[in-house]
Amino acid sequence: MKYRQTWDRKLHTKVEKSVIEDLGGIPLQKKGYDGILNGRPVEVRTYNKQRTPRFKIDKNQHDQLLGLNGDYIFVDIPNKRHKIITAKKVDKLLDENGHGWLTDNHAGKNWLHEYLWRNQVFG
């Protein structure tokens, strides 16, 4: 699998698409989850060494994946590896953080999110 080291917003979508296609899935061109893999919805989350070693989980997308029995594909770009974890397992990992959802305010809206650290995902 090819991993590109970039945080350019335009290329970020290309990375998601590339990861899903490389794993044999179908990327989607709509809002919501990123694609379908093995008949299940998937969301791609990436970590790049230029940022803090964590993965951002958006509450709305997470709730949607939980309801659809979906998966996350976590991509550690610097170490050229990935891991697929069910949304249900991610929910348990988020509980280990010991606090509720965090809030960002963008464009006049409050966006709830949480983070998983790289070592929570990859050990």
C-alpha positions in Angstrom: 0.0 0.0 0.0 1.3 3.5 -0.9 1.3 6.1 1.9 1.7 9.8 1.0 3.0 12.3 3.6 0.8 15.3 3.2 -1.8 17.4 5.1 -2.9 19.4 2.1 -6.7 19.3 2.3 -7.2 18.5 -1.4 -4.8 15.6 -1.2 -6.2 14.3 2.1 -9.3 13.0 0.3 -7.0 11.4 -2.3 -5.2 9.6 0.6 -8.5 8.3 1.9 -9.6 7.2 -1.6 -6.2 5.5 -2.2 -6.3 3.6 1.1 -9.8 2.3 0.5 -9.1 1.2 -3.1 -5.8 -0.4 -2.1 -7.7 -2.6 0.4 -10.3 -3.5 -2.2 -13.1 -1.2 -1.1 -15.2 1.4 -2.8 -14.6 5.1 -1.9 -17.7 7.3 -1.8 -18.0 10.9 -3.1 -20.5 12.2 -0.5 -20.6 13.5 3.0 -20.5 11.0 5.8 -18.2 8.0 5.9 -15.4 7.6 3.4 -16.3 4.3 1.7 -17.4 0.7 1.7 -15.0 -2.2 2.6 -16.3 -5.8 2.8 -19.8 -4.5 2.6 -19.4 -2.3 5.7 -19.0 1.5 5.9 -15.5 2.7 6.7 -13.9 6.0 7.9 -10.2 6.6 7.2 -8.3 8.4 9.9 -4.7 9.4 9.3 -1.7 10.4 11.4 1.2 12.3 10.0 4.5 13.0 11.8 4.0 16.8 11.2 1.1 16.7 13.7 0.5 15.3 17.2 0.4 11.5 17.1 -3.3 11.1 17.5 -6.4 10.4 15.4 -9.5 12.7 15.5 -12.8 11.0 15.9 -15.9 13.2 15.0 -18.9 12.4 17.1 -21.5 12.6 14.2 -19.5 10.3 12.0 -18.8 7.9 14.9 -22.4 7.7 15.8 -23.3 6.9 12.2 -20.6 4.2 12.0 -21.8 2.7 15.2 -25.4 2.5 13.9 -24.3 0.9 10.7 -21.8 -1.5 12.3 -18.9 0.2 10.5 -15.2 0.2 10.8 -12.3 2.7 11.0 -9.1 2.4 9.0 -6.3 4.0 11.0 -3.3 5.0 8.9 0.1 5.7 10.5 1.8 7.4 7.5 5.3 7.7 8.9 5.5 4.0 9.8 3.7 2.9 6.6 1.1 0.8 8.4 -2.6 0.7 8.9 -5.1 -1.1 11.1 -8.9 -1.7 10.8 -10.9 -1.5 14.0 -14.7 -1.7 14.4 -16.5 1.4 15.5 -17.7 -0.6 18.5 -14.1 -1.2 19.6 -13.2 2.4 19.0 -16.1 3.4 21.3 -14.5 1.3 24.0 -11.1 2.9 23.4 -12.6 6.4 23.6 -14.1 5.4 27.0 -10.6 4.7 28.2 -9.7 8.4 27.8 -11.9 9.1 30.9 -13.7 12.3 29.7 -16.5 13.3 27.4 -16.5 14.7 23.9 -14.5 17.8 23.3 -16.0 20.8 21.4 -14.6 22.9 18.5 -16.5 25.9 17.2 -16.3 26.3 13.4 -18.5 28.4 11.2 -20.9 29.1 14.1 -21.4 25.4 14.9 -20.2 23.3 17.7 -18.5 20.1 16.5 -18.0 17.3 19.0 -14.9 15.2 18.7 -12.5 13.0 20.7 -9.0 11.7 20.0 -7.3 8.3 20.0 -3.6 8.3 20.5 -1.4 6.3 18.1 -0.4 3.9 20.9 -4.1 3.2 21.7 -4.6 2.1 18.1 -1.3 0.4 17.3 -0.1 -0.6 20.8 
